[in-house]
Amino acid sequence: MNTYIRIAGIIRESLVDGPGIRMVVFAQGCRHRCPGCHNPQTHSFDGGELVSINSIIEQAKKNPLLDGITFSGGEPFEQAEAFTELAREAKKLCLDIMTYTGYTYEQIIENSSKHRGWSTLLDETDILVDGRYEQDKRNLLLRFRGSENQRIIDVNKSRAENKIVVIE
C-alpha cells in the first residue's frame, strides 16, 4: 500500500473524540470554514503534511489498547478515497471508525454519485457525527460534538433499518 493522505496531525490516544481509546487523524482541508471552528488551522488545502496511510497504520499497531480511529478535520470527505483506504486498513486491525463531517448524512447519500469515495467512506464508517458546527448552537455539555444541530449516527444500524439511527 502506497497511498498518501494530507493530514493536519494525529493524536495517538484520545478519550474525548469517540467511544473508548481512539487514535484521531485530522484531515487537512475544509470547504465549510464554519465560524468558530475548533480547528481553523485545518481549513487550508495546502497546509499540514502528506503522510503514507501505512505509517498511520503502523502507529495504530503499536497501541493494543486502541478501540478505534476517529477521522476529524478539516473535512475527511474532501479526501474520501484516501480515508476509505485508511479505514479499510484499520478494520483489518479490528478497529472501528468514527468520522466527523460538516456534511449531513442526507447530503452524503444524495451527492455520493457526484463525489468519488463518498459512498465508500460512509460504508467504512461505523459512527458518523454529521452537520456543520453552528456557533449559535454551541453546547459544551454535548458528548462528542460541539453544536446541538450535529448528530451522532450509527451508520450500520441506519443502513440496516433504512432510516437514520441517532446514538444518544
RAZI-V603904 format. One record per run of one state. SS is the DSSP state (A for helix, B for strand, O for the rest). FROM is the first residue (numbers start at 1). TO is the last residue. If there is no record, write none. Layout:
BEGIN
SS | FROM | TO
SS | FROM | TO
END
This chain:
BEGIN
O | 1 | 3
B | 4 | 14
O | 15 | 21
B | 22 | 27
O | 28 | 39
A | 40 | 42
O | 43 | 48
B | 49 | 52
A | 53 | 61
O | 62 | 67
B | 68 | 72
O | 73 | 75
A | 76 | 91
O | 92 | 95
B | 96 | 100
O | 101 | 104
A | 105 | 111
O | 112 | 117
A | 118 | 124
O | 125 | 126
B | 127 | 130
O | 131 | 134
A | 135 | 137
B | 138 | 138
O | 139 | 146
B | 147 | 147
O | 148 | 150
B | 151 | 154
A | 155 | 161
O | 162 | 165
B | 166 | 166
O | 167 | 168
END
